[in-house]
Amino acid sequence: MIELADVRKAFNQGRPNELWAVRGVTLSIEARRATVLRGPSGSGKTTLLTLVGCLSRPTSGRVRVGGREVSGMTERFLTELRRQTFGFVFQQFNLLRGLTATENVMLPAYPLGLPRQRLLQRARTLLSSLGLGDRAEARVEWLSGGEAQRVAIARALVNDPQVILADEPTANLDSELSQRFLDIVRDLKAQGKTLLMTSHDPLVCEAAVVDRVVTVRDGRLA
């Protein structure tokens, strides 16, 4: 479903502080599977995740999503592709303080122009499915770390994307909450979703629900 062909990514290209974060990666991400990019901090795995999710463009090489090359798409088309295809769970969750859990979940779907009542119902249904029905109207700064993560997952699912991208999803969680996250991964796979995660957590990398672990080091596949 997703293919990277000899992808390279440089930051500050041509300057004294030039950094090649990704150095010639060729990789296929299978649909309806859970894949983990494993590697130490600075290995390039998060940059790879942003390239897959069309959050950044490769310096060279090609990225294909669903058979379409996206590397040269205009920002307008990339925005639409991100909205329709991907759901993002960031390491720091990036929830907006001052808003409720429900309001945070609804945010990515506003550009679709859905009737507010329908969107509200979808957000509440997602939160309930993740065990947060009683916290739907709580402001996010009042939530625990595990609750905030589940709100972030619900937000990633609100547009019903086919691909879920998660950056170090268990970095801020204890073992019990990490296992709960893996249970959610299992449920999403059962729904036919494709999952790509970055992690160096052995609990994630060795989980039975994970189909493939790809090791990244120094911007290359090890």
C-alpha positions as CSV (number, residue, x, y, z in Angstrom):
1,M,0.0,0.0,0.0
2,I,2.9,2.4,0.8
3,E,6.2,2.3,-0.9
4,L,9.4,4.3,-0.5
5,A,12.0,4.0,-3.2
6,D,15.6,5.2,-2.5
7,V,14.2,8.0,-0.3
8,R,16.6,10.5,1.2
9,K,15.9,13.5,3.4
10,A,18.3,16.3,4.2
11,F,17.8,19.2,6.6
12,N,19.7,22.5,6.1
13,Q,21.0,21.3,2.8
14,G,24.0,23.2,1.5
15,R,24.7,24.8,4.9
16,P,27.5,24.0,7.4
17,N,24.9,22.2,9.6
18,E,23.6,20.0,6.8
19,L,22.1,16.8,8.2
20,W,21.0,13.8,6.2
21,A,18.3,12.2,8.4
22,V,17.3,9.5,5.8
23,R,19.9,8.0,3.5
24,G,18.5,5.9,0.6
25,V,15.6,3.9,2.2
26,T,13.6,1.5,0.1
27,L,10.7,0.0,2.0
28,S,7.2,-1.4,1.5
29,I,4.6,-1.1,4.2
30,E,2.0,-3.8,3.9
31,A,-1.7,-2.9,4.2
32,R,-3.8,-4.2,7.2
33,R,-0.6,-5.0,9.1
34,A,1.2,-3.5,12.1
35,T,4.7,-2.4,11.3
36,V,7.2,-0.9,13.8
37,L,10.2,1.2,12.9
38,R,12.8,0.5,15.6
39,G,15.9,2.5,16.4
40,P,17.7,4.8,18.8
41,S,17.0,8.5,19.1
42,G,18.3,10.3,16.0
43,S,18.2,7.2,13.8
44,G,15.8,8.7,11.4
45,K,12.7,6.7,12.2
46,T,10.5,9.7,13.0
47,T,11.6,11.4,9.8
48,L,10.6,8.3,7.9
49,L,7.2,8.4,9.6
50,T,6.7,12.0,8.5
51,L,7.7,11.1,4.9
52,V,5.2,8.2,4.8
53,G,2.5,10.5,6.2
54,C,3.2,13.3,3.7
55,L,4.0,15.7,6.5
56,S,7.3,16.3,4.8
57,R,8.8,15.8,1.3
58,P,11.8,13.7,0.4
59,T,14.9,15.5,-0.8
60,S,15.1,12.7,-3.4
61,G,13.5,9.4,-4.1
62,R,9.8,8.5,-4.4
63,V,7.0,7.9,-2.0
64,R,3.9,6.1,-3.3
65,V,0.6,5.7,-1.4
66,G,-2.0,3.4,-2.8
67,G,-0.1,3.2,-6.1
68,R,0.0,7.0,-6.5
69,E,3.3,8.9,-6.4
70,V,2.9,11.7,-3.8
71,S,6.4,13.1,-3.7
72,G,5.6,15.8,-6.3
73,M,2.0,16.6,-5.3
74,T,1.1,20.2,-4.6
75,E,0.4,21.0,-1.0
76,R,-3.3,21.3,-1.7
77,F,-3.5,17.7,-2.8
78,L,-1.2,16.5,0.0
79,T,-3.5,18.2,2.6
80,E,-6.5,16.3,1.1
81,L,-4.5,13.0,1.0
82,R,-3.5,13.4,4.7
83,R,-7.0,14.1,5.7
84,Q,-8.5,11.2,3.9
85,T,-5.8,8.5,4.3
86,F,-3.9,9.1,7.5
87,G,-4.5,9.4,11.2
88,F,-1.7,10.7,13.4
89,V,-0.9,10.0,17.0
90,F,2.0,12.2,18.1
91,Q,4.4,11.4,20.9
92,Q,3.3,14.5,22.9
93,F,-0.3,13.9,21.8
94,N,-0.7,17.6,20.8
95,L,-4.1,18.1,22.4
96,L,-5.4,21.6,22.7
97,R,-5.7,22.7,26.3
98,G,-8.9,24.5,27.2
99,L,-10.9,22.3,25.0
100,T,-12.8,19.1,26.0
101,A,-11.8,15.6,24.9
102,T,-14.8,15.7,22.5
103,E,-13.8,19.0,21.0
104,N,-10.2,17.8,20.4
105,V,-11.5,14.7,18.7
106,M,-13.7,16.7,16.4
107,L,-11.0,19.2,15.2
108,P,-9.5,17.2,12.2
109,A,-13.0,16.6,10.8
110,Y,-14.2,20.2,10.6
111,P,-12.8,20.7,7.1
112,L,-15.0,17.9,5.8
113,G,-18.1,20.0,6.3
114,L,-20.1,17.4,8.2
115,P,-23.2,18.5,10.1
116,R,-22.0,19.4,13.6
117,Q,-24.5,17.0,15.3
118,R,-23.3,14.1,13.2
119,L,-19.6,14.9,14.0
120,L,-20.4,15.3,17.7
121,Q,-22.0,11.9,17.8
122,R,-19.0,10.3,16.0
123,A,-16.6,11.9,18.4
124,R,-18.5,10.6,21.4
125,T,-18.9,7.2,19.9
126,L,-15.1,6.9,19.4
127,L,-14.4,8.1,22.9
128,S,-16.9,5.6,24.4
129,S,-15.3,2.8,22.3
130,L,-12.0,3.6,24.0
131,G,-13.5,3.6,27.5
132,L,-13.7,7.4,27.8
133,G,-17.5,7.9,27.6
134,D,-17.5,9.4,31.1
135,R,-14.6,11.8,30.3
136,A,-15.9,13.1,27.0
137,E,-16.7,16.6,28.3
138,A,-13.6,16.9,30.5
139,R,-11.0,19.4,29.5
140,V,-7.9,17.6,28.3
141,E,-5.6,19.1,30.9
142,W,-7.7,17.2,33.5
143,L,-7.0,13.9,31.9
144,S,-4.3,11.3,32.9
145,G,-1.6,10.3,30.5
146,G,-3.4,7.2,29.5
147,E,-6.7,9.1,29.0
148,A,-4.9,11.8,26.9
149,Q,-3.4,9.1,24.7
150,R,-6.8,7.5,24.0
151,V,-8.2,10.9,23.2
152,A,-5.3,11.3,20.7
153,I,-6.2,7.9,19.2
154,A,-9.8,8.9,18.9
155,R,-8.8,12.1,17.2
156,A,-6.7,10.1,14.7
157,L,-9.7,7.9,13.9
158,V,-12.4,10.6,13.5
159,N,-12.0,10.7,9.7
160,D,-11.9,6.9,9.5
161,P,-8.4,6.8,7.9
162,Q,-7.0,3.6,6.5
163,V,-3.5,4.2,7.9
164,I,-2.6,5.1,11.5
165,L,0.8,6.6,12.2
166,A,2.0,6.7,15.8
167,D,5.3,8.2,16.9
168,E,6.7,6.5,20.1
169,P,3.1,5.8,21.3
170,T,4.1,4.3,24.6
171,A,7.0,6.7,25.5
172,N,4.9,8.4,28.2
173,L,3.0,5.3,29.5
174,D,3.7,2.7,32.1
175,S,3.6,-1.0,31.3
176,E,-0.1,-1.5,32.0
177,L,-1.1,1.5,29.8
178,S,1.3,0.3,27.1
179,Q,-0.4,-3.1,27.1
180,R,-3.8,-1.3,26.8
181,F,-2.5,0.6,23.8
182,L,-1.4,-2.7,22.1
183,D,-4.9,-4.0,22.7
184,I,-6.2,-1.0,20.8
185,V,-3.7,-1.8,18.0
186,R,-5.2,-5.3,17.9
187,D,-8.7,-3.9,17.5
188,L,-7.7,-1.5,14.8
189,K,-6.0,-4.3,12.8
190,A,-9.2,-6.4,13.1
191,Q,-11.0,-3.4,11.5
192,G,-8.6,-3.6,8.5
193,K,-6.4,-0.6,9.4
194,T,-2.8,-0.3,8.5
195,L,-0.5,0.7,11.4
196,L,3.0,2.1,11.3
197,M,4.7,3.0,14.6
198,T,8.1,4.2,15.7
199,S,9.3,2.7,19.0
200,H,12.3,1.4,20.8
201,D,10.1,0.0,23.6
202,P,10.7,-3.8,23.7
203,L,7.1,-4.3,24.9
204,V,5.9,-2.9,21.5
205,C,8.6,-4.4,19.3
206,E,8.1,-7.9,20.7
207,A,4.3,-7.8,20.9
208,A,2.5,-10.6,19.1
209,V,0.2,-8.1,17.4
210,V,3.1,-6.5,15.5
211,D,3.7,-8.2,12.2
212,R,7.0,-6.7,11.2
213,V,9.9,-4.8,12.9
214,V,12.2,-2.7,10.7
215,T,15.4,-1.5,12.3
216,V,16.6,2.0,11.4
217,R,20.1,3.2,12.2
218,D,21.9,6.3,11.0
219,G,19.2,7.0,8.4
220,R,19.4,3.6,6.8
221,L,17.6,0.3,7.2
222,A,19.9,-1.9,9.3
